[in-house]
Amino acid sequence: MDRKTKLVAVYRAAGEAEAYFIKDILEENGIPCVLSSDVPSVIIGSGLGEVKIMVEEVKAEDARELIREQNSA
């Protein structure tokens, strides 16, 4: 991803563990992503707070579909 790439949120995880689980699934399927949170990083390690999974806009629908498949499994 370069600096000009528009990122969009495709999922809001309840915490860090879920966010990293989704991140792994997306990246294993060729969709790079970034995790974003309003909670300071010192607190993130505690598993508190919502974490947004952000992907390139052009890959957003593919990412959402993978997440839907995972959540229905």
Secondary structure as GFF3:
##gff-version 3
##sequence-region A 1 73
A	DSSP	beta_strand	7	13	.	.	.	ID=ss1
A	DSSP	alpha_helix	16	28	.	.	.	ID=ss2
A	DSSP	beta_strand	33	36	.	.	.	ID=ss3
A	DSSP	alpha_helix	41	44	.	.	.	ID=ss4
A	DSSP	beta_strand	51	56	.	.	.	ID=ss5
A	DSSP	three_ten_helix	57	59	.	.	.	ID=ss6
A	DSSP	alpha_helix	60	72	.	.	.	ID=ss7
###
